[in-house]
């Protein structure tokens, strides 16, 4: 059963507009709402978005 909302969360503010703690809190909230897809790139947040999302994924691994 797919419990995804079908929404894709853009990771541009992670590590820039949102600091580390705010980013993790936002990701946890989105995860509770069923968001499972992230759009992140190497330049997002000067590379911080990738690190934040990787740490989040280690805590909440996606089941494939």
N, C-alpha and C positions, 0 to 999 in steps of 0.2 A: 504494500500500500504506500502510495506517495503522499507524504504529509507536507509537501511544499505548497506555498501559496501561489507559485508561479511568478512572483515578483522578483526582480533583480535589484539588489542594493548596490548603488554606486559608492566606491570607496575613496573618492577624491578628498573628502574632508578629514579622513583618518590621519592623524599626526600633524595636521595643519590647523584648520578651524576647530577641530576637536583634539584635545591633548590625549595622551595615552589612556588614562583612566576613563575619560569621557567616551573615547572610541570603543573600549572594551564594554563599557556599560551599554552603549548604543547597540553594539553587536549582540550582546546577551538579550536585550529587549527585542530586537528584530528576530532573533532565533526563537524566543518564546512565542512570537507571533506567527512563526512558521516560515520565515524567510530563510532560504537555504542557498541562494545563488548570489555571488558577489562579483562585481565588475571592478577589478583592481589592475593597476599597471605599475610598471617600474618607476615611473615619474610621479605617481600620485603621492602627495605628502613628502616629496623628496626621498622616496623609497621607504618611508616609515609605514605607509599603508600596507605594504607587503609583509613587513615584519609583524605588525599588529595583527593582521588577518591570519598569518601563519601561527602565531601564538594562540589566537582564539581557536583555530582549527585543531590545535593540539589538545585544547581543553574540551572542545565539543566536536570530535571527529564526525565527518559526514559519512553516513552509511551508503555505500555504493553497491 
